[in-house]
Amino acid sequence: MKKLEVFDPPMCCSTGVCGPTVDPALVRFTADLHWLANQRIAVERFNLAQQPQAFAASAVVKTALKERGNECLPLIILDGSIISEGTYPTRDQLARLAGLEPEQAAVATAEPAPKGLSLPVINTRCC
């Protein structure tokens, strides 16, 4: 199984739904990560403000931060290799980067989730 890790910049909440304003880009990306997890890709998400130990434990992340600073965040890593940095990819981009057919992303966007389907838990914390 492929493993995707997201290393977010320091923020209150990775979901984009807390605080005084909702960040639609973060809400979209969170939904896209749930979609990706439903495509049998393990997804983990870490927030620098709340989980600094995950950043320190990854040699790839430490190197990126040392060389490029916080501008490299969000850092998206697939199976140990950086596939995106400094921006949140779209669902179509995530599909391509993960080796999925882009058509799967378009079809999945148009179809509602089956009744009774629970979304997988993604390692993320919200305030």
N, C-alpha and C positions, 0 to 999 in steps of 0.2 A: 504494500500500500504506500502510495506517495504521501509525503508529509510536507505541509505548507505551514510556515511560521511567519507571523506578522509582528514586527517590533514597532509599536507606535511611539510617537514623540510623547513627552510628558503632557498629560491632560487629565482632567477630572474623570473623564469617562470615555471609553472607546466607542460606545454605541451611538453617540451624537444626540441622545435624547435627554440629557440632563443639563442643568444650567439654565441661564435666562433665555437662550435661543437654541433652537434645534439646528444642527448642522446636517443638511440633506445629503452631503457627500459621505459622511460617516454612516448615516442611516442606510444609504444605498449599499455601501461597501459591506456593512454588517450583514445585510440580506444576501449579498453576493457570496460572502463566506459561508453562510448557511447553505446556499445552493451548492457551492463547491463541496462541502462536507457530505451532501446528499449524493454527490457523484463518486463517492468512495475515496475521498482524499482526506486524510487526517489534517485537521486545522487546529492550530494553537495561536493564541494572540496574547501579546504582552505589552503592558503600558509602562514606560520608563518611570513615571511618577509612582506607580504602585508595585511594580515588580522589577526593581533594578537588578536583583540577583540573576534573573534570566538573561539580561543584557551582559552581565559580567561573566556568565557561564559559557557564552558562545564566542569562540575565537573569531568567527566570521563577523559578528556584530562588533566586537571590540576593535577589530582592525578597521572596519568601515567608519566607526565613530572617531577613531584616532586620526584617520586620513582625511575624512570629510566633515567631521563634526556632526552636530544635530541636523544639518541640512540633508543628510542621507535618509532621515526618518520621514515617513514610514519606510521601513526596510522589509521587503518581502523575500523570504528564503524558501526555496523548494528543494527538498532532499539535500540540504547543506550548501546550496549555491544561491547567490543573490540573483533574483530574476527581475526585481523592480526596486527602485529607491527614490525617495523624495516625493512620491505621489501615490495616490490610491488608484490602482488599475480598475478599468471597467470590467463588467462580467465577461464580455467577449475577450478582452485582453487576458483576464485570469484563465479563461478556458484555453486559449492558445498557449499561454505560458505553462499551463499544467499538462499540456499534451492532449487536451480534449478537442473534439470537433467543435468549431464555432457554432454550427447549426444546433448542437445540443444546448448551447447557452440561449440561443434565440427561442427555441421551442420551450425550454424550461421557463423562460420569462413569461410566455404567453399562457401557460397552463397553470391553473390553480393547484395547490397542494391537495392530495387526496385526503378525504375526511379521516380523522383519527391519526394522521401522521404527525408525530412529534418531531420537532427540529432537534438535531444533535446539539449537545452542549459544547460550546466553544469556550475554551479557557480564556475568559475575560471577566473583569471585575468592573462594577459600576458603583459610584458613590451613592 
